[in-house]
C-alpha cells in the first residue's frame, strides 16, 4: 500500500504513534520502504560476539570473564540495530545504555563499541544529529565515570583507575566515527537535493512542452476555425442566391481545414515520437502570403509592407513572428467589424517589429480577443527576449505591436 501511495504521488504512510512521540523520537528516512536490515545486523552481531571472545583472551586476568549476561547485553545491542532505520533515536540511546552497562560490569574491551558506532552513524544519516551526539556523549561520560570514580565499586575486583591516555583514545575514536557519519549525512543531503532538482527540471521541461503544444494548437485551430466559420456563414447565406460564390466559400473551407489538419498532425507527431525531427518545416514569415490569402478567403483584406533590409530570423523567432501575425489577423476576423487590416514588418536595430492594425470598430467587448491569444503572443515573445504591446487605438481600431530580436539569446526557449 505504501508503494502504491508513493507511485500515486502521495507520501508514505506515517508511523501511527502519538504526534508528540513522533516529533521527539521520530523515525528515519527508510521508514516507508518496509525493509529490515537483517543481514547487516546479523553480520555485525556475529562479529561483535566472536571478536569480543578473541579480545577476552588477550585481557584474561585484567577484566571480568565473559558470561551469559555479557553475551545477552551484546545480543540486545545487536538486536536493537534492526530498528536503527525506523527508530534511530531509541536505538542510539539503547545501544549506548547496553555498552555502558557492559563496561560497568567489567567485561573486556573489544568490538562491542561497534554497536554504538553503527547506531550513531544511522541516527546522523537519518537527520537525528542531536540524538547521535548525545548518545555518544553518554557513552563517553559513562566510560569516564566508571574508569575514574566507580571502578572501586564495580568488577573486576582490584581494578585501578583508567589512564587519561586511554580516555583520549576513546574520545578520538568517537569523534572519528561521528565525523564520518556527518560527512555521509552531508553527501546524502547533496544527492537528495540533486535528485529533487532533476525532478523539478524534468517537470519544468514537461510544463514548457505542454505550454508550447497548447500555443501551437490554439494558434492553428483559432485561425483556421475562424476562417471556416466566416466562410460557412457566407456559403449558407449565398447557397440559394449565388451557388458559385457558395462553392468558392466551400472550397476555402476545405483548404483551411486541410491545412489545419496538417499542422495539428505535425504537432501530434512530436508527441508520438519525441526527439525526432518534424516531417515538415515550421511555418515562418515566408508563408505570410498564404496567411494573407486565407484572410482574404474570410473577407479580410490585408496590406503587407516592409521597412528596412530584410534579415534572416532564427527558426524560433521566425515561427513566433508568423504565429503573432496569424493570431492578430484571427482576432481581426473574429472580433473586429473592419474588413481591412495592415501588417508592417520593420527591420532594424537588431530586431524585427511587427505591427498589425485594423480600423475597427470592435464587434465584441474587446477587439483583442478573449485573452488566450494575446497571452500566447506575449509568451512567445518573452521566450525569445521580445515584447508584445496590444490595445485599442484612439480612432476606434486595434493595434498589436511585437518586437523580436534577430539574434537568439543564450538559451532560446521552445517556441
Secondary structure, DSSP 8 states (H G I E B T S, - for coil): -HHHHHHTT-------S-HHHHHHS---TTTTS----HHHHHHHHHHHHHHHHHHHHHTBTTBB---HHHHHHHHHHHHHGGGTTT-HHHHHHHHHHHHHHHHHTTB--STTHHHHHHHHHHHHHTT-HHHHHHHHHHHHHHHHHIIIIIGGGSSSTT-----HHHHHHHHHHHHHHHHHHHHHHHHHHHHHHHHHHHHHHHHHHHHHHHHHHHHHHHHHHHHHHHHHHHHHHHHHHHTTT-HHHHHHHHHHHHHHHHHHHHHHHHHHHHHHTTTS--SS----GGGHHHHHHHHHHTT-EEEEEEES------HHHHHHHHHHHHHHHHHHHHHBS-SEEEEEEEEETTEEEEEEEE---BSSS-TT-SSHHHHHHHHHHHHTT-EEEEEE-TTS-EEEEEEEESS--SS----
